[in-house]
Amino acid sequence: MPRPADPADDRGCLRLVLAVPLALLTAVAVYSCWTALTIRPSGPWDDDAYAGIVLACASSIAAAGGTVVLRLLPGVRRVLPWSWTLPALLLGTVAAMRWAASG
């Protein structure tokens, strides 16, 4: 008689499946944070550059928030540790500091 499958056996596959949206959100946070850090306004009159910095910072913070929301889902909480969200949270913090420094 076959034994029932242990639900813990699927954690490796489930971890891989759940890592995809976390990786995509982290990639968005990386690109947005890099964009926010590399934009340099020509002067105090360069409103377009300041708007680009704000947009890039906001999208990086939103992507970091998305990783936290995804991590708080009950199915994800069982499988992925908080360390998977730390890179996106760090990038969100850097983006928030850049946003505050841009005035």
Sequence and secondary structure as in RCSB ss.txt:
>XXXX:A:sequence
MPRPADPADDRGCLRLVLAVPLALLTAVAVYSCWTALTIRPSGPWDDDAYAGIVLACASSIAAAGGTVVLRLLPG
VRRVLPWSWTLPALLLGTVAAMRWAASG
>XXXX:A:secstr
      GGGGHHHHHHHHHHHHHHHHHHHHHHHHHHHH   SSTT HHHHHHHHHHHHHHHHHHHHHHHHHHSHH
HHHH  GGGTHHHHHHHHHHHHHHHHT 
